[in-house]
Amino acid sequence: MVSQRGMEVLRAIVQDYVSSREPVGSKAIVDRHNFGVSAATIRNDMALLEEEELIVAPHTSSGRVPTDKGYRLFVDHLAEVRHISPTQKQAIEQFLDASGDFDELLGRTVRLLSQLTNQVAIVQYPSLSLTKVRRIELVGLGNLRALCIVITDNGRVEQRLVEVDRDYADSELALVVAAVNVAAAGRVVGELASALASASAQVEPSLASLAQVFASAALDAAQSTRQQKLVMAGTANLARTEDDFSGNIYPVLDAIEEQVIVLKLFAEMSAGGQDVAVSIGREHSQTGLEQTSLLTTGYVAGGETSTLGLLGPTRMDYSSNMTAIRAVARYLSNVLDSH
């Protein structure tokens, strides 16, 4: 059982180690923090923390560093609840408000979060099965080619280049576009296949071939919005903290490149329903990410909740990072809702 002062000593060790990357000794704690007791008393507290496997000595006669278990106790009970500064709030609003479409918005989100935290930021595309098709366009390009464009009600735009059997007049394209939109506009993505199946029957026979090609391309473009997909930014931050990883960072880079690993962790962590979920070190073992921590929270798009995450070394500023990811996710949801 850890005493109240022992908990505060653990807090001091985590905070000092995160800021300095140097093992923390009892004298440093006495000098930097106002405990009102001697270094010998702090050493006794540290010995008890070590018995509880909350801290460890990385080298003989060195100070102590937190273990994964120590970080867990810190995150669950000792991390301070912080608020973003007015300057940070303004930066979030201005940066995300400048986004032109859905893809750009998610790209800007991870770049912003990475800049705020100096960690790897990851956003999962929502499945958007409840998202509705706003409009589908077909633009003739000549040389037996046309461009199919699907626009959803949350601003997502998907394009497909298609080959046609002849170059159609603009008036012919307009007739096919009208028939397809009558069938598809306002439908949720999950209903699109059955809706588009009848589109070719609604145009004159000379345009049926074009309608079929157009409907097939539109369905392919729309269904791509339902694929599980991640966007990342800030991978270079791992190189800047390479000293936090024993050996090298290549297993970490390999693991995040295998998106299925991150998607699996996202699913496991979101199942807990926490505001900000934190998985530390070997809590997500057998993934190549045993020396990292992963923070996740949800954002809402198209009526569905998807995941925004942060990944970095276990030696990270948990309080600030939890504050940042929470704020960015909340504003991302607001932007998507306003669209």
SETORSE-259665 format. One record per residue: residue in three letters; x, y, z of N, C-alpha, C, CB in turn. Coordinates in steps of 0.05 Angstrom, whole numbers, plus 5000, padded with zeros to 4 digits. Atoms other than C-alpha are relative to their C-alpha. Glycine has a CB too. Layout:
# SETORSE-259665
ALAXYZXYZXYZXYZ
...
END
This chain:
# SETORSE-259665
MET501749765000500050005000501850255000498150005025
VAL498349765002503050674979498750225016500350084970
SER501049774983502351255028499450244982502050075022
GLN500649765015499851935007502550144992498250195017
ARG497549875008506852215010501549844979501850045025
GLY498850175020509351624971498850064972499649715007
MET501349935025504251794917501150274989496950025003
GLU499049745009506752504915502949984992499850215023
VAL497350055008513952264911500049884972501549815020
LEU500350125027511851834851499350224980497949785000
ARG500749785019508652444819502450174994497850185013
ALA497549845004515152834829501949854982501350075027
ILE498150155017519252274798499150004971500349715011
VAL501050005028514752224737500450274987497049925000
GLN499849745012514552964726502950084994498750215018
ASP497249935004522053064735501349834978501549975026
TYR498850175021523852474692499050074972499449705006
VAL501149925026519252684636501350264990496950055003
SER498849755008522253384636503049984995499450215020
SER497150005002529553194643501249754985501250015027
ARG499150265010530152464617502349895017500950034971
GLU497950094982535052374676498749855023501750235010
PRO501050134976533851864732499950205024501849765008
VAL500549814978531252224794500849895027496950085000
GLY499050084974534752184861498550145023502950045002
SER501349884977532352354931500850295005500549845025
LYS499149724996536652984936498750194980503150014998
ALA501349835020533753254871497150055008500249874973
ILE502849964992526753144898499850205022498749735008
VAL500049814978528353514962500550284990502149925021
ASP499249735010531554084923497750124983502549984984
ARG501949895019525954154872497150015011500049834975
HIS502750024990519753994913499950055030498749734993
ASN500349924972517154244979498649795017498550275002
PHE501250214984516153605018500350055030501349734993
GLY499649944972518853875084501149785016497450095012
VAL498750224987522553235100502849974989498449734997
SER497250035008529753005094500349824976501749895023
ALA499550175022532952655035499849705008502850064988
ALA500150284990533452025079497149905000501349985028
THR502850085000525952025088498949944972498350225014
ILE500850035028524852105013501249734990501050244983
ARG498950255009529651525002498449765010502949975010
ASN501750224989525351085047497449984983499350055029
ASP502450015017519151285007500649884973498950294997
MET499350115026522851124943500549705001502550144989
ALA499650294997524850444970497349855000501649945026
LEU502650125000517550284983498750004972498150145020
LEU501049995028515650514913501449794983500550284988
GLU498550195015521050064886499049715006503150025005
GLU501150264993518249474925497349954986499749995031
GLU502650025014511549614893500349994970498250235008
GLU499450005028514949604825498950234984498949744987
LEU500949755012512850314811502350164989498450165020
ILE497649875010519950564800502249805000500850255018
VAL497750195003526550234782502550164996499549804977
ALA497449885004533950394782501149904973502049945023
PRO498950105026536450364709502949925002499750214979
HIS497250074996543650334734500649995030501950214986
THR499150014972547250174799500650285010502449815003
SER499449744987547550774846498850244985502950045004
SER501349785014543151184799497550085014499549934970
GLY502749934991536651544812498049794990499350284991
ARG502150185008530051224796498350114977498249935024
VAL501849925021525451234736497449845003501349944971
PRO502650144997518051044731499949744983497750184992
THR500550245015516050344708497350054986499949745018
ASP502749985012509850214664497950015021499649764981
LYS502050004978506150064729499950275014500749785020
GLY500049744988508450724757498750214983502950095005
TYR501449815018506151114696497049955002501049964971
ARG502950064999499450754701498850125025499549705000
LEU501149884976498450964773499950304998501749925025
PHE499949715005500551674754497650094983502650084987
VAL502249925019495551704696497349975014500149834975
ASP502650054988489851404737499350175024499949715008
HIS500649864974490651804801501550265004500749825022
LEU498349784993496052334797500250214978502749915007
ALA499749805022495752674728498150235005499449864973
GLU501549764996493353384733498150054976501850245004
VAL501949935021487153594695500750294992497049985010
ARG499249745009489354174652498050104979502849994988
HIS501649885020485854654605501850134979498150215012
ILE498449885021488454894538500050305004499049924972
SER499849714998490855614536498350134979502950094999
PRO501549865021486956144498501550014973499550295009
THR498550005025492656164448499849744985503050065006
GLN500350275012492255414436497249974988500649785021
LYS502750035010484755444429499650154974498050115021
GLN500249845025485256004377501549864977501250285005
ALA498550135021490555614339498549764989502849905011
ILE501650235009486154994337497750094982498949845025
GLU502349905015480055384313500950104972498650225015
GLN499149895025483855764259501049794981502150215005
PHE498850205017487655164233497949814988502149855015
LEU502050195009481654694228497850144984498849855023
ASP502149865015476755224203500950054971499450265013
ALA499049945027481255324142499949764981502950105001
SER500150245016480154614117497950024978499449755018
GLY501849985023477054554048498149774998501650024976
ASP501850235002474153844051500749815022500249874972
PHE499750194978473753234095502849895002498049764996
ASP497350115000480452934075502050205010500849904972
GLU498249794991484053594085499650055030499650264984
LEU500549954971480653684153501449795017497049995005
LEU498750204984483153014179503150034998499249724991
GLY497149965002490153154151500950235017500750054971
ARG499349784983490253824185499849935030498250244994
THR500450074972487753514250502549865011497649815003
VAL497650144990493653034256502550175000500549744984
ARG497649825000498753564236499950195024500150164973
LEU500349824977495954034288500649865026497250125000
LEU499650154975495753514343502949925004498249755001
SER497250074999502753294327501750245008501049894974
GLN498649754993505254014331499650085029499250224982
LEU500649934972501754124398501449825020497049995004
THR499150194981504553504430502849894995498149775001
ASN497450125008510953314393499949695001502350105018
GLN500350295001508252604387499049934972498149905023
VAL501250105025505652174330496950025003500949714992
ALA502949974999498352374317498849824979499150294996
ILE501350195018493651864285497050045001500749715008
VAL502949985001486451944262498949774983499150284989
GLN501450215015481851384240497750124985499149785019
TYR502449925016477051514183497649865012500449944970
PRO502550134992469951384205498949824978497950215008
SER501150175020466250834170497850144983498849755013
LEU501949845014460851334151497749844988501450164978
SER502350155011455550804140497450145002499849735014
LEU502449844997450351304163500150264984499550075029
THR499749755016453051864118498349984975502950044994
LYS501649995024448552074062501550124976497450165005
VAL498949895024450352213990498650264994499749804976
ARG501249745007449352943974499550034970501850235010
ARG500349985029450652923900502249844987500150304991
ILE498050145016454252523846500350154973499249704996
GLU499549855025457452873786501549824981501550265006
LEU498550135021460252623720501050214981498349784985
VAL498849795017465053063681501549864976502050175016
GLY498750125023467052873610502850134996498350044975
LEU497249915003474552923598501049974971501949855019
GLY499150055027474852713525501849754999501550234989
ASN498350235003479052143497498949755014502850065010
LEU501450234988473851633522500449985030500949754986
ARG499750004971474751833594498050205013502950075009
ALA501749814985470352163647500749975030496949934996
LEU499450004971470952343721497549995015501750265007
CYS502350034982465952093771500750125028499249705003
ILE499549864974465452523835497649955019500450314995
VAL502150054980461552313897500550195024500049715010
ILE499949814978460052843950498149925022499450304990
THR501850084978457352644018499250245017501449795018
ASP501249784985453453064067501950125021497449925013
ASN498149884981459453164113502450134985501049795020
GLY497949875015463753454057502149814988501350205017
ARG498150185011467552824039499749984969499749715012
VAL500050015030469452803964501749764991501050274988
GLU498550235011471452163928499750014969498949735010
GLN500049995029473352133854501049744988501850234991
ARG499250245015474051573804500150074970498149765004
LEU499749965029476751613732498849754987503050044993
VAL501250225013472551183686500450024969497049995006
GLU499850025029473150953614497249954988502049784991
VAL502650035013467051023568500349914972498550275001
ASP499850125027465250723501500150204978497649824996
ARG499849785019464851393466500050275015497749994979
ASP500149744987465452133480497150114998502050204986
TYR502749914998458652373503499750305001498649885024
ALA500649714999455653063494499250075029497750074980
ASP500649914973454653483556497049965007500650305003
SER502950044995447053423548499549715007498450084975
GLU500450284994447652663549501149945028501549824979
LEU498950034973452052683611498050105020502750145003
ALA501949884981446953133644497649825005499050274990
LEU502250184997441352633631500749775018499049904973
VAL499250224984445252063662500550095029502649874989
VAL499649904973447452483721497450045015501650274999
ALA502649954988440252683734498749735009498150144981
ALA501250264993437951953733501449875024500149814976
VAL498550124978443451723780499450155026503050004994
ASN500549844975442152293829497249955010500550294995
VAL502750064991434752143830500049745017498049974976
ALA499950264986436551433852501750025025501249794982
ALA498050024979442351603899499950245020502649994988
ALA499849764982441852313928498249975024499250254984
GLY501550034975439752304001500149725012497250084996
ARG499850274989441151564009502549985017500249794977
VAL497650064985445851314062501849814984499349885028
VAL498150155016452150984036499349705000502850045010
GLY500750284998449850304060497749914982499449935029
GLU502350075017443650334016500650054971497650165008
LEU499449905027447150573953499949794979502650145000
ALA499950215021448149913918497349944989501249745013
SER502750075011440749743913498850244986498249915023
ALA501149765012439050463896501050044971500550255017
LEU498749955026443950513838499449774980503050035003
ALA500550225018442049833809497950064979499249755016
SER502149945018435950123776500550254983497450045015
ALA499649745014439150763749500149974970502650135010
SER499750035029440850493680497349964986501849774994
ALA502650045012433550313669498450264997498449805017
GLN501549745001431451043677500950184978500450145027
VAL499149845023435151293615499449864974503150075003
GLU500550125026434251173541502249794994499950214978
PRO498150225005437750543514502750094991498849824980
SER497349925010443350933480501850105022499750224979
LEU498449904978445551193548500249795023498750255011
ALA500050214979444650543588502849915007498349764991
SER497250094995451950333580501450215017501549964974
LEU498749784984454351013607498950005028499650274986
ALA501249994974449350983664501149775018497049974998
GLN499050234984451850293685502950055009499949754983
VAL497249944993459250513683500150215022501650094975
PHE500149784981457551153721499149905027498150224990
ALA501050104974453450783774502049825014497449844995
SER498050184989458950263784502350165013501149814979
ALA497949834990464250803793499150165025501050204979
ALA501149854977459751203840499949825025497350114994
LEU500250194978458550583883502849945012498649744991
ASP497250064991466050423886501150245016501849944976
ALA499049764986467651143906498650045027499650254983
ALA501449964975462251183959500749795020497049984994
GLN499350224981463950503990502850035011499649734987
SER497249964990471250713997500050165025501750134979
THR500249854976468851184051499649825025497850204999
ARG500550184977467250574094502449825007497749824993
GLN497750164994474150264091501450105025501949994976
GLN498549914977478250274155502750114990500549765020
LYS497749855011483750774142501150195022499250154974
LEU498749824981488751174184501650224985501849845019
VAL498249795009492251834172501850075024498350264990
MET498149954979498551984212501650254993501949765004
ALA498149785003503152574223501850005024498550284998
GLY498149974978509352704265501749765005498550065025
THR498350244996513052044255502950095006499949824976
ALA497349904995519452454255500550065029500550254983
ASN499749954971518152614328501249765014497350075013
LEU498850244988520051894344503050014999498949744987
ALA497149985003526952014317501350205020500850084971
ARG499049804981527752624362500149895028498250254999
THR500050124973526352184423501149724999497149995011
GLU498950275004530351584399501449895025502050004977
ASP498750094976534151564465498149875020501450235014
ASP502050124982527651354499499449714993497450164999
PHE500550285008527750694462502649845002498949994971
SER497650174999532650154480500349854974499849805024
GLY499650125027535849864418499650214979498249764996
ASN500649815020532650254362497050034997501349924973
ILE502949945003525950534339498849854977499650304996
TYR501150135024525150094278497649825006502249844987
PRO502450154994520349604312497550175004500449835025
VAL502349824997515950194330499150104973500850245018
LEU500849905027516150474259498749784984502550104985
ASP501350225014514549784231497249955010501749745004
ALA502750064988508649704279498050214991500250005030
ILE501949795007505450374262499550004969500950275009
GLU500450025029506450244188498049784994502749934986
GLU502050215002502349604197497450115013500949735014
GLN502349864988495849984206498149815015498550144978
VAL501950194986492049354227500649995029500249734987
ILE499350014972495949364292498850235015503150005004
VAL501149764988493950074308496949995001500950264986
LEU502950025000486749954287499049815021499149914972
LYS500750204979486449344333500150135028501749754999
LEU499749864974489049764392497850215003502850135002
PHE502149814999484150314375497349875009499650154973
ALA502550144993478349824378500049905029499649764981
GLU499950104972480649524444499750225020502749855004
MET500049784981481650194477497350155000502250204994
SER502649865002475150504452497849855014499250064971
ALA502050174987471349914481499650085030500849714998
GLY500249934972472750194551498250245005502750065011
GLY501849774997468550814538501250245015497549925012
GLN498849784985473551284572500250254983502849925010
ASP499749745014474052024555502650004985499950235021
VAL497550045013481451934541501249745011502050245006
ALA498950264991484051214544503050014995498749774984
VAL497150015001491451084556500949715003501350185022
SER498750264998495250444542503050045001499249824975
ILE497249944993502350424570501749764997500250115028
GLY497950215001508250004549499049724994501650005025
ARG500750285005507149264557497149945005501749835019
GLU502950044999499749364568499049934972498650255011
HIS500750095027499549294492502449854989499350254982
SER497650155007505048774487499549844974500849805022
GLN500150165024506548334426499250174976498249775004
THR500849835023505548924379502450144988497950205009
GLY497849835008512449234372499950275012500050024970
LEU500349734988509949824412500349995031497250114993
GLU499750044971512049574481501450235014501449745006
GLN498649784987516250194494498650264995502950024991
THR501649765006510750684475497550015017499350014970
SER502749964989504450964503498150104978500050195025
LEU502149925019498051054463497750135014499149764983
LEU502349864989492651564480497950014978500850295010
THR502149995019485951534446497550145012499249724990
THR502649894992479351914448498349994975500350295011
GLY501850015022473251944404499250274989497549855008
TYR501249775013470652444354497649904984502050164982
VAL502550085013463852444320499950114971497650105016
ALA500349925028462852444244497749844988502649954984
GLY502250145013456452274207498449845020501049824979
GLY501550144980453152064272501449765012497449914989
GLU498550224990458551554286502550105014500749804977
THR497649934985464351564335502449854988499749945030
SER497550125009471351444308502250105019500750074971
THR497849974981478251504340502250194991501249735007
LEU497749835003483652024347502149915020499350315004
GLY498050114982490251794377502750155000500549714993
LEU497349904997497151994401501849775008500150235021
LEU498150214994503151534403502850125004500149794978
GLY497449914994509951664434501349835021500050295009
PRO498650164980515051404484498550015027502950105005
THR501450004975512551214553500850245017500649745016
ARG499249754986516551814579498850234985503250025002
MET501449785013511452324556498550175021498149904978
ASP501649834982507652904587497149924997500550314992
TYR502750115002501152534599497950225004499649775020
SER502049804994497353114629499550194976500850175024
SER500249825022498853594571498949864975502650134994
ASN500950155024497753064518497149925002501749764996
MET502950074996491052844547498350254996499549885028
THR501549755004488853574548499850074970501350225015
ALA499949935028491053684476498249834983502849994990
ILE501550185017487853064446497050035005500849715005
ARG502849964993481353194483498950254986499650025031
ALA500949755012480953914458499849984970502050225008
VAL500150025029482653754386497749824991502749884989
ALA502250185008477653174383497350145003500049755018
ARG502549864995472153614412499550204977500150145027
TYR500449805021473454164361499649874972502450194999
LEU500450155025473953664303497149924998501949754999
SER502850075001467053404322498250234994499249875027
ASN501649755004464354114324500150084971501050225018
VAL499749925028467154264255498449814982503050004991
LEU501550205017464153624225497050045004500949725007
ASP502949974995457453754258499050254986499550035031
SER500849755013457254464230499749974970501950235006
HIS500150055029458254184160497449844993502549834990
END
